Each structure stands twice: as C-alpha cells, then as structure tokens.
Amino acid sequence: MDWETTQDRFIAFFDILGFKDFIYRNSHDVVLEKMKYLPIILSDIEEDAHNRLDENDCEGIIRPVVFSDSIMLISNDKSIIDLLNLLKCCYWILKNSIQINIPIKGAISSGILTADFNKSLFFGRPLVDAYLLQESMTYYGCIMDNNVEDFFKKNITGSPQKWLIQYRTPFKTASVNHYNLNDYRLSYI
C-alpha cells in the first residue's frame, strides 16, 4: 500500500496560541529556543511514519507537517485504525506541548485532501474546516468536527467516552455540544 497524494483522509490542525505576541515580545533567539521543541515532540510520529513508509505499510500511518505556528497531522486514509492512531498522536502533541509551556488548540476533520510531501503541497476542504473550527475555539484542547464525530460513532464500538468527552465546548460566539479529545482517558490506551 503506497501513500496516495489525494485521498479521503483525516487531518488534525493545531495552532499555537499567542504566537504573534510571543514573537513581538521576545527576541528571535528566545522564539527559536522554544520552537526547537516542536520537532522533538513530533519526532516519534515522524520516525514511525518513515519506518512504515520504508516497509510500504501505510495502514494507520500519521504524517506530521509543521509550518510557523501550525502543526498538521495527516492520515493515510479514512479508516478506523487511522482515526485511532490520529487521536493518539493528537493526545501526544497536547500532552507534550503543555509540558513545555506551548499552549495549543486543534481540530480534526475529514474528506478529500491532497498531501504531497515531496512537493510540500497540502490543500483541501478538510484542512480549511479543521483550521476554521480550531480558530473559533476559545480553550486549549482538540475537537472533532461533525463529520469525524459521525464516523467515530458509526465505526468505533464501545463507549466513545473512552476516547472522547462531549461537553459544551466554548467558541468565540457561543458554546456548542461537541466531542473533544479525552486526554485523560487516552493516556491509558
């Protein structure tokens, strides 16, 4: 199984909160020192992706992309194993970014997405949907959009509370019931 550049897949989009202010308040060296931690956080995810690509085993593979204050996690396709691995990777990023005082928020979406790592070409509706959803959030965490919630409920057996928690999620304009990453429970997977 090869990595297809255009595929129906999952994407998680994370944004570092207050990054512009952090850049304006600090020297370039201070910002660089803080940003050096991002590749360390992503190194396990990246290493797993490279090993599995070398073995031509793309099932459940998650590939990270970092640009400025944004992190994208892109799945190979839209399967149950891909979603579960993506949730684990999202938990890993949230947990480790908080430990190094990098506040982030993120959203997960799905759909047809082009992810051409050789040409650094990434686009598609789910990328925009994930970006807009996280942009409207007013807290640190990770949320699923309605498409991913529906996929999860239809395909994951057992209680979704093991992976997710549903509550009134705070947005800029209102609070809406949504499934959010249940980082406490994911630590026990």
NORBEL-V454455 format. One record per backbone hydrogen bond with DSSP energy under -0.5 kcal/mol. CO is the residue of the C=O (numbers start at 1). NH is the residue of the N-H. E is the energy in kcal/mol with one decimal. If there is no record, write none. Layout:
co=CO nh=NH e=E
co=CO nh=NH e=E
//
This chain:
co=2 nh=4 e=-0.7
co=5 nh=7 e=-0.5
co=5 nh=115 e=-3.2
co=7 nh=9 e=-0.7
co=7 nh=113 e=-2.6
co=8 nh=78 e=-0.5
co=9 nh=111 e=-2.0
co=10 nh=75 e=-2.4
co=11 nh=109 e=-2.6
co=12 nh=14 e=-0.5
co=12 nh=73 e=-2.3
co=13 nh=107 e=-1.8
co=14 nh=71 e=-2.2
co=15 nh=17 e=-0.5
co=15 nh=105 e=-1.8
co=16 nh=19 e=-1.0
co=18 nh=22 e=-2.4
co=19 nh=23 e=-2.4
co=20 nh=24 e=-2.2
co=21 nh=25 e=-2.3
co=22 nh=26 e=-1.1
co=27 nh=31 e=-2.1
co=28 nh=32 e=-2.8
co=29 nh=33 e=-2.3
co=30 nh=34 e=-1.9
co=31 nh=35 e=-2.7
co=32 nh=36 e=-1.4
co=34 nh=37 e=-1.3
co=35 nh=38 e=-1.1
co=35 nh=39 e=-0.6
co=36 nh=40 e=-0.7
co=37 nh=41 e=-2.4
co=38 nh=42 e=-2.3
co=39 nh=43 e=-0.9
co=40 nh=43 e=-0.6
co=40 nh=44 e=-0.5
co=42 nh=46 e=-2.8
co=43 nh=47 e=-2.9
co=44 nh=48 e=-2.2
co=45 nh=49 e=-2.1
co=46 nh=50 e=-2.6
co=47 nh=51 e=-2.6
co=48 nh=52 e=-2.2
co=49 nh=53 e=-2.3
co=50 nh=54 e=-2.5
co=51 nh=55 e=-1.5
co=52 nh=57 e=-3.3
co=53 nh=56 e=-1.3
co=56 nh=58 e=-0.6
co=58 nh=61 e=-2.0
co=61 nh=76 e=-1.4
co=63 nh=74 e=-2.7
co=65 nh=72 e=-3.0
co=67 nh=70 e=-2.4
co=69 nh=16 e=-2.3
co=70 nh=67 e=-2.5
co=71 nh=14 e=-3.3
co=72 nh=65 e=-2.3
co=73 nh=12 e=-2.5
co=74 nh=63 e=-2.9
co=77 nh=10 e=-0.8
co=77 nh=79 e=-0.6
co=79 nh=83 e=-2.2
co=80 nh=84 e=-2.7
co=81 nh=85 e=-2.4
co=82 nh=86 e=-2.5
co=83 nh=87 e=-2.6
co=84 nh=88 e=-1.9
co=85 nh=89 e=-2.3
co=86 nh=90 e=-2.7
co=87 nh=91 e=-2.4
co=88 nh=92 e=-2.3
co=89 nh=93 e=-2.3
co=90 nh=94 e=-2.6
co=91 nh=95 e=-3.0
co=92 nh=96 e=-2.3
co=93 nh=97 e=-2.5
co=94 nh=98 e=-1.9
co=95 nh=99 e=-1.5
co=96 nh=100 e=-1.2
co=97 nh=102 e=-3.2
co=98 nh=101 e=-1.6
co=101 nh=103 e=-0.6
co=103 nh=17 e=-2.8
co=104 nh=141 e=-0.7
co=105 nh=15 e=-2.5
co=106 nh=143 e=-1.8
co=107 nh=13 e=-2.7
co=108 nh=145 e=-2.3
co=109 nh=11 e=-2.4
co=111 nh=9 e=-2.5
co=112 nh=126 e=-0.5
co=113 nh=7 e=-1.9
co=113 nh=115 e=-0.6
co=114 nh=123 e=-1.8
co=115 nh=117 e=-0.9
co=116 nh=120 e=-0.6
co=116 nh=121 e=-2.2
co=120 nh=122 e=-0.6
co=121 nh=116 e=-2.9
co=123 nh=114 e=-2.9
co=124 nh=127 e=-0.7
co=124 nh=128 e=-1.6
co=125 nh=129 e=-3.1
co=126 nh=130 e=-2.6
co=127 nh=131 e=-2.3
co=128 nh=132 e=-2.9
co=129 nh=133 e=-2.4
co=130 nh=134 e=-2.4
co=131 nh=135 e=-2.3
co=132 nh=136 e=-1.4
co=133 nh=137 e=-0.6
co=134 nh=137 e=-0.8
co=136 nh=172 e=-2.1
co=141 nh=106 e=-2.5
co=142 nh=181 e=-2.8
co=143 nh=108 e=-2.5
co=145 nh=149 e=-2.5
co=146 nh=150 e=-2.5
co=147 nh=151 e=-2.1
co=148 nh=152 e=-2.8
co=149 nh=153 e=-2.7
co=150 nh=154 e=-2.1
co=151 nh=155 e=-1.7
co=152 nh=156 e=-2.5
co=155 nh=157 e=-0.6
co=159 nh=162 e=-1.5
co=160 nh=163 e=-1.0
co=160 nh=164 e=-3.7
co=163 nh=182 e=-2.4
co=165 nh=167 e=-0.5
co=165 nh=180 e=-2.7
co=167 nh=169 e=-1.2
co=167 nh=178 e=-1.9
co=169 nh=176 e=-2.0
co=170 nh=138 e=-2.1
co=174 nh=171 e=-2.4
co=176 nh=169 e=-2.9
co=178 nh=167 e=-1.8
co=179 nh=144 e=-2.1
co=180 nh=165 e=-2.5
co=181 nh=183 e=-1.4
co=182 nh=186 e=-2.2
co=183 nh=187 e=-1.1
co=185 nh=188 e=-1.9
co=186 nh=189 e=-1.7
//
